[in-house]
Amino acid sequence: MHKLNLFWGLLFVGCVSTSPDQLSVEKLYRKDMALKIDGRKVTQGVYVLEKKPSYDMTAYLYRKALVFKITSCHREWVWTDPGDDIAFKYEPIKGIEDEGLCPLEIGGFDTKGQHSWAYVDFAGDEKLLAEIGCNGYVSQFRGVSVCQCRKGLLQRISFTEPVKAYSPDRCPEPISDDEKHYTVVVDPGKCVYLFKGASGNIHRMTTIGYDDVMLRE
């Protein structure tokens, strides 16, 4: 396998709560925030969108938030006392947020320590089609995919052509016998993998491994 030592390392640290009320600061929790994106409500906590000039988004929190944050590779927005539904428009800044790897990390934090998060990635020039077996579900993604599951579980990514796999130093290497079907052990936090096909096309897969699921009151 091949290793890439890139700036991605800044994105491999998961979101860990610092509140002692409901959460363990030792754990990474599953992203489960529901969003409405350009009029369509989605509820799985992790999302891949086609790159566009702007997006209308609404975040739905479990309870009224004390603080709501959105962070990209370039900037951070912070709302205080925003309520339980937060509407916002995201317009990626040209030349920075609309190029390469620049996901959105979204988090809401309330007075009782209840937290919720979402992760939004964007597909641009990556074109390689892959079939992802993630946490018991099989889906096809063109160019970019995200797989969230409990850490330590084994997931699968498959291609119709031979590919080379590239992984960060701190993350488990994808394993394959035929360079078409790869298995990956999901590490805690985020790992970003690149797969380059014989055609020259690329697929980028992010795995997000969590320790536990937030129990809602």
N, C-alpha and C positions, 0 to 999 in steps of 0.2 A: 504494500500500500504506500501511498504518498502522503507526506505531511506538509501542511501549509502553515507557516508562522506569519499570520497577518494581524491587522488591527482588530479582527473579529474577537480577539480575547476580551476586549472591553464589554462584549455583549454576552459573554458566557456566564456571568454571575446572575443568579436568579433573584427574584424579588423576595426578600425575607422581611417579615414584620418585626418591628421593635416594640410592639405593645405587649405587656405582660398579662393583660386582662383575659384574653381568649386564646391567644396564639403562642406557640413555642417559637422563640427566636432561633431555635436550632433547626427548624423545619422549613421546607419549601412546600407551599400549598398549591393545589390545582387551580389553574385559571378558569373561572366559571362565569365571568361577567357577560351578560347579554347586551348586544348592541343592535341598533337599527342603522343600517348603512344604505344611504340613498333610497330610503323608503322600504327596505327589506329587513325584517327583524331576524336575527340569528342568535343562537344561544349556546354555542359550544365553547366559548372562551378563547379560542385561537382561530385566526382567520387569514386567508390569502386573498388579496384583491388585485385586479388588474390596475396598472398604473394609469392615473388620470390626473388632470389639472387640479381637481378638487373633489372632496367627499363631504356629504352631509351626514353626520353621525349623531346618534343619541345613545348614551350609556345608561343602563338600568341597574341600579344598585339594590342590594338586598334591603337596606334600610337607609335613612337619610345620612348623607356623608358629612363629616366634619371637614375633610380635605379631599380634593379630587385632583389627580395629576395625570398629565400626558407627557411622555418623554420620547423624543426621536433621537437620531444620531447627532442632531445639531442643536436642539433647543428643548426647553421644558416649559409647560404651562401649569399653573397652579391656581385652583379655585378654592376659596374657603367658604364653608357653609353653603354649598351649592344645591342642597336638596337631594332627592333620590333619583331624579331623571335629569341628565345633563346633556343639553344639545350643543353641538359645536361644529364648525366647519374646518376641515383640514385641507390646507392648500400647500402642497410640498414646494419648498423653495428650490427654484431651478439651479442646477449645478451642484447641489448638495443633497437635498432630501429626495430628489427624483432620480438619483443615480446609485447603482450598486446596492449594497445592503444597508437599509435604513428603516427598520421596522418601528412601529409605535408600541410602547409599553404604557398601558393604561391601568390606573389603580384608584380605588376609592377607599377611604378610611373613616370610620365612625367613632363615636365617643365610647363605645363599649368594646372596641378592639376588633370588631367584625370587619374583615377586609374582603375585597373582591378585585380580581384583576382580569385583564384581557391582553392579548398579544396579536398585533395585526402586521402581517408582512405583505409585500407588494411584488408582483411578477412583472418584469420588464422585458429585457432582451433575452432572458433564458427561455429556451424553446423545447428542451428535451422532455418527451412524455415519459412518465413513470407511473407504475401501479404501486400504491403504498398500502401495505398491511399494517394498520396501526390500531392497537388496543382492541382487536377483534373485528374491525371494520376494514373493508377493502375499497379504495377509491383511486381514481385516476387524476393526476395533476400534471399540467403542462408547465414546465419551467421551474416552478417553486412549490414546495410543500412544507407543511408543518405537522409534526406528530407529537401529541402530548399523551403521556401515560405515566404510571408509577415507575420510579427509578428501578433499574435492574431487569426490567422486562425486555424480551427479545422481539424486535420488530423487523419488517421485511420491506425491501424496495426492489422492484423488478423493471427491466427495460427490454425492448425488442431488439436492441443492438448491443454489442460489447461496449462497456464503459470502463474508464479508470476512476477510482475513488480517491478523493483527497480529504483528509481529516485533520483537525487541530491536534496539537501535541497532547493536550490534556484529556482528550475524548477517546473512547474506544474506537478502534479501527473497524470499518465494515468488512465483513468476511464473505468471500465468494469462491465457488469452485469453477465458475464458468464466465465470470465478468459480466453476467446479465442479471443474476439474482443475488442480492446481498442481504445479509442479516446484520443488525446493529443492536448491541446492548445499550439501552438508554441510560445515560449518566444523569446524576442530579443536575438541575439547572439546564442551561441551553448549550447545545453543540450544533455547529453549522457544518454540513458536509457538502462537498461539490462532487458531481459526477459528470465527467466529460465523455461524450459518446464518440464512436468512430466517425460519425458524421461531422464532428466538431461542435455540435450543440451541447448545451450545458443544462444540468438540473441542480438546483440548490435545495437541500432538505435540512430543516431545523428540527431537532428533537428537543423536547422540553420534559424533563423528568421531575416528578414531584414526590414528596415524602408522604403527604397526607391530604385528605379532603376536608375542607372547612364544614363543620356541622352548624347549620343554621338553626337558630332558636325558633 
